[in-house]
Every structure is written in C-alpha cells, then in structure tokens.
Amino acid sequence: MRSFSATKGLTAPLEQYLAQLQKERGISSSSLSNYRSDLALFRDFIADYRIAQWADVTNVQAQAFIEETKIRQLSAATAKRRLSSLQGFFNYLRRSAVITRDPLLGFKVKPVTSSTEPATIEIDKDLLQRFVADGFISRRDKAIVELLLCCELSLAELLTLELFSIDFSQNSIQLHREHEGDVSLPLTATAFASIKAWLELRMALVTFEQSLFISEKGQRISIRTLQLGIARIGKAQGVTPLTAKAIAHVRRKAVAPQSESLAPALNMNSAHLSQLLETYKKIKPRG
C-alpha cells in the first residue's frame, strides 16, 4: 500500500478543534499533546484509505483504528484515551455540521485488562532476513525491518532519519536524541546491504524530500505506512501480526552482541550512490 498525505480537508477541522479545546476548555499542554497525537494518527490512518473529507469517514475506518490497539498490544489506558479523543472530535464535527452521523455510534470497546497477557510470538530473525525484496516498496520495507533488528530505534525516530543520517565511513546511522544528544548506531552487514539496496531505488527517484524513507511519489511517509510495511514482510514470511514491538523483542533476546562483521563502507558498486548523496547535500535546504 502506498502512503497518501492527509488533505487540507482533514487537517483544517482537526486544527480548529484543537484550538477550540485550548481556548474554551483551557486544557493542559500535555492533554492537548495527547489529543493532537491521537487525532493526527487517526487522520493519517484514514488518509491511507484515500479519504479526503471527514464526511466520508464511516464506522469501518473508525472501528478499525480503535481495534488496532489490540493488534499493536497497546495498553488499556491508551485504548480508552484514543476512543475518548475520537468521540470528542466527532461530537465537534457534528456540532459544526461537518458530519451528519457519528462513525462510532453503537461501538463498544472490549476492555483490555493488564492481567491478560498477549500471546508471545516466536519470530525467527533469519526468516525475516531471508525476505526477498525486488521492488521499491519491498526494498524500503526490508531496510526498515533490518534497521529495527539491529538498532534500538522507535518508529518516530525512523521517520526523522534523512539521507545524511547514514555514515558510510563508519557504517552507522547518526541521529540526535533529546536526552542523549548525538548518537551513532552501528549497522550490521545485512542492515547495511538492505539500506544500500533501498538507496539504489530511492536515489533514482527525483525529489527534494530529504527523508531516508519515502513513498513512490517522493513524499515523506507516515508511521502508519511504516507499520503496514512491517506487517507486510511478516505476512510474507508467515509471521502474523508482525509489529515493531515484536521485532524489538527479537533484538533484545539476542544472547550476545552480534559478531557479524560490518560491510565495507563503499565498494565498486557504491560510487554512484556516493555521488548522488553529494548532490543531495548541495541542494539540502538551509536552516
């Protein structure tokens, strides 16, 4: 599935609602941040359904979004908060005559209790790495999975990675963390190979977008697209459902640090990639 950017028709009412919450109810900045996060996730979620207006949202998308908390093994508190965020927003849309029917009408969330432990999925790391990627989307998704297998990265951090986050001389990913500062995460040979294979297609696409992971249209992708890509590889290899959390569990279960040697920084086939990266650096927006 491709990633589709949310339209102005989805974003504008959302921002108006958040502004109203802040002005009329005087909610705290942390609560406002939670509302914004939940509703932005839902907006991007329905954008992947190619929905451009809130009036086109049905109970199918709304319920699928809430039910996803079970698949992703989110906490009961998160599931309840998401439902509350959507209910408040849909009530606002109805009062504003943007929608005529509440997409959550009659929907009840089955409680997720902390005493119910989700079934542990045994995942064969080698099985995931044997996935054959032969296209734009599959190479991108495999590079994402390989990064999660070798590095402690969140999905949000994956989205912040740029082309220049790759340090070919040190075979590593460079990023900045708020409480740690600049961080260098070493790449395994398989991760490096998957990123290189992805870059050969990514760099051939003409775009000014600097993100490491983009859509076929040259646009920055969403967290939802990352999740779908991970699930696709899992499904192809017989691991369902595969999530970033499950991959992180596989990484942490490693008995000892991998002894796998790092790939050479640049080989004879990487000269073109290196040249393209230098070109991108010259056109990288300032400030």
N, C-alpha and C positions, 0 to 999 in steps of 0.2 A: 504494500500500500504506500502511496506517495503521501508526502506531508503537504497539507494545504493551510495557508496562512489565514488567520481569522480576519474577516472583513470588518469594515468600519461599522456596518450594521450590527455586528455582535459586540464590538468593543465600546462604542459610544454609550449605549444604555448601561453597560456594566460600570463604566467610569462615573456616570451620572448618579447611579445608585450608591456607589461608594462615597461620593462627595456628599450626598444627602445624609448618609449614615453619620459621617463625621460632623456635619453641620448641625443636624437636628437632634441627634442622639448623643453626640459628644463621646463616642466610644474611644477606648484607649488605642494607642498606636499598635499595640500587639494584637488586639482583637481585629482592628482594621486590616492588619497584615494577614491574619488568618482568613478573613473574608476574601481579601484580594487573591490570595493563593488558591483557595478552593474554587472560586468562581473563574479565575484565569485557567485553571486546569480543566474545568468543565467547558469553557469557551473553546480551548484548543482541542478538547475531546470531540466536540460536535463539529468543529471545523474539518476534522478528518473524515466526517460523514458528508462533507461538501455542503454543509448547511450555512447559509449566508445571513439569515434573519431569524430572530428569536421566535417569530410567529410560526416558523417551520419546525420547531423542536416538538417532538412527540414524546409520549411516555416511554417509548422504546429506548431512546438515547438517554433520557434522564435515569431510568431504572438501570440501564447497562452501566452507567457511570457509578451509581451507588453500589451495585453488585460487584463492581471491580475491586472494592475494598476486601472482599473475601478472597479473590484470586491473588491479590497482592499481599494478603495476610496483614492488612493494616489493623491497628488497634480498634477496639470498640469505641473509644473516645473519638478517634479520627472519623470513623464512620458516622457517628452521631453528629459531629460538627459539620461534616460535609452535607448531610441531609438538612440540617438547620440552615446552613448557608444558602442552599438551593431554595428551600421553602421561603425564606425571607426575600430572596431576589425574585422568585416567581410571583410572590404577592405584590411586589413593587411593579413588576411588568403588567400585571392585571390591572392594578390601580391606574397605571399610565396608559391603559388601552393598547399596549404593545402586543399582548397576547389575550385571547378570549377564554382559554381553558388552561388550568394548571396541569402541567405534564406529570406532576407527582400525585394527582388526585387518586385516592384509594390505594396508594402504595404504602406498604409497611415493611420496614427493615427488620429482618430477623436478627435478634440480638446476637452479637459475637462476644462471648464471655472469655475472660482470660484463662479460665480453667480448661477450656477446650483447646488443646494444643493441635496445631495444624500438622498433618501428616508430613513426615520428613521425606523429601525426595532424594534418592540416591542418584547422584549425577556423575557420570564418567567424564572426567575432564578431557581425556584423549578423544572420546567420541565427539565432543563439541569441536575440538581442534581439527578433526578429520572432515568437517563440513566443507564441501567443495563450493567455492564462491566463483561464479563465472560471469557476473553482471554487475552493473553499477550499484544496485540496492544490496545484493548479496555480499559484495566485497565490503561495502560500508558496514553492514550489519556484523560481518565476521570480525572486522577490525575493532568494532565496539566491544564485542564479546571477548576478544583476545585481550583488550585493554583491561577489562573488568577481571579477567582471570589472572593477570599478572600484577595489576596495580590497585591500590586502595583508592578508588575513585567513586564519587557519587554521580548520579545521573546529571545533577545540576552542574558539577564540575566538568563532565564530559561536554556539556553544551558550551562551556566557556573556552574550551580548547580551540586555538587557532592554528593555522598552518605553521606559524612561527613558534608554536609550543613544542615542536619536535626538534630536538637537538641531535642532528645526525652525527656530530663529532663525539658525543657522549652516549649515543644510543639510549636516549631518555626522553621523557616528557617533562616539560617545565611548566609550572603553574604557581599561582600566588594564592595563599590561604590567609584568611583574616587573622587567625591567631598563631600562625606558624611562619608567616612571611613567604619568601620564595622557596619552593620545594622542587626537588628533582627526583623523579620516579624512574628507575631503570627499567628498560624493556627487555623481555626475553627474546630469543631468536624468532620464535613463532609469532609473537606480537609484532616485532619489527617487520617481518615478512608480510604479515597481513596488512599493516599500515602502508607499506610500500606498494603492495598490490592495489590497495584502495586509492592511493595518491596518483597512480598512473592513469586512472579514470577521472578522479576528481580534478586533477590539474588540466585535463584536456577539455573540461567544461569552462567556457568563457563566462566569468562572473567576477564582480568586485567584492563579493562576500568573502570575508577572511576566515570564517569558521572552518574548522577541520572537517566537520561532518555537515553535509548539505544535502538538499533534495536534488532530484534530477532537473529541477527548474533553477537550480543555483541559489536556493534560499536556505537560510538558517532553519534547522529542523526543531521540533518541539520535543519535550520529554515524552509525550505520548508516542511520537514516532520512534524514539529510542526503545520504548517498552515493546512496541509492536515488532520492531526488528529483532529484539532479543527473543521474543516469543516465537517468531518465525523460524529462527535457527533451531530452537528447542523442538518445535513441532517436526521439522525436517529430520531431526536426529532421534525422534521418539521420546523426547523429554517434555512432558506437558504437565502443568504450565511451567515454563522457564522464566524466571524473573532475575533482575539484578541482585536482589537479596539472596536468591539461591546460588548465584554464581559467586557472590562474596563468601558464602558459607563454604563453597568448594575451595576457594582460595585460602581461607583461614584453616581448613582442615589439613592443609599440607603439613606433613610431619616435620620437614626441614626445608630451608630455603632451596630453591631450585639451583642445581649445579649446571644447568644448561648454559652453554657459552653464548655470549652476545653476538649478534650478527655483525659483520663488518660494516663500518659506518657508511661507506659508499663503495659500490662495486662498478664494474664497467657498464652495467645497465642503469645505474642511478645518475649518470651525468646529466641526462635530460631533466630529471626531476630536480636536481640541484640548480640547474639553470633557470627552471621555471620558478622555483622558490625565490631566487634572487630577483626575478622580475616582479613577483608579488610584493617583495619588500620595498621596491622602489615606488609602487603605487599605493602602499598601505596608507590609509588616511592618517593624518597627524592629529594629535590632541584627542 
